[in-house]
Amino acid sequence: MRSGLRLARMCRNITTLRGLAPPATPAEVEAAARQYVRKVSGVSAPSAKTSGPVDAAVAEIARITADLLAQLPPRQTPPPTLPPLRRPSVQARLAASRPIGRH
């Protein structure tokens, strides 16, 4: 904290992925990366002009996040919240939005 500012807790939409059992999936890592990029860029729905840079940033942050999670030692306790992609309500919503015959 060189600037003397004290940082508050992490954005409430980004959940802790380290220590999940089973480990975080690539989809969960990408979802966290996408939330991060949305937050810092202010772009919640990419346009034709912003989709390229946003997608590139999401891919790079997801790669870095996966590397970080692989290098960190195991957590002593599980994360305090369940990632959105593991919540039953989100799983049901995603399942309902899939076209019939596609999984």
N, C-alpha and C positions, 0 to 999 in steps of 0.2 A: 504494500500500500504506500507507494512513494508519494502519491498526491495528497495523502492525508485524508482522503475520502474513505468512508467505511462502506463496503458493498453490502447490500441487503441480500437476502436469500435468492436463489436462482428463480428464473421465470417459472411461474406456477404451471405452465403448459409443458415444460420439459421435465420428464421424470427420470429418476436415477436408474441407470441400466446395470451398473456394476452390482454383482451379488445376486442376480436373479437366478432362480432354479426352475427350469433349465435356463442356460445363459441366453442373453439377448439375441434375438434373431436379426438377420440383415434388414428385415422390414422394420423392426423396432428401432434399429440404429438409424435407418434412413428417416423414419418419422421424427425422431429427435433432432436430426440434422435439419430437416425441413422446418420444424418449429423454430429452431435457432435462427435459420436464415430469414424466415418470415419476421421474426422479432427484430433482428438487427437491421434489416433492410427496409422494413415498413411495407414490404410487398406481400400482401396476403393472397392475392390471386394474380399470378404472373400474366402479363400481356405478351403480345408477339415481340415487343421490344425488350422485355425483361426476362422472358423464359429461358433464354440461352445462358445468361450469367447466373440466374437463380439455380437452374439445373446443375451447372458446373460447380457452383458453390456447395450445393447439397451433396453432390457426389464426393467432392474433396473432403468436406467435413465428416461425412459418413465414413470414408476411408480412414481418416485420422482418428475418429472416435473408436472404430473397430480395433485399430492398432493400439490405442491407449488401453482399452478394456482388456486386450490380450496380454498386455505387459504389466498391468497392476496386480498386486497380490490379492488373494481372495478376501472378501469382506468378512468380518466377524459376525455381523448381523445382516439380515436381509434389508433391502431398501424399504423406506416407510410407506411408499405408495406403489400401487400396481400400475404398470405401463398401460396406456389406453388400449393398445392392441390385444391385451390379455383380459380386458374387462368384458364380462358376458354381454353387456348391453351393446358395446361396440362390435363385438363379434357377430351378434345377431343382426345389427344394422348392416354390416359389411356383407354378410351372407344373403340378406334380403336384396341387396343392390346388385348382386352378381346375376348376369344373364343365365337363364336356365340352360343346363348342360355344360356350363363352364365352371371350373373350380380352380 
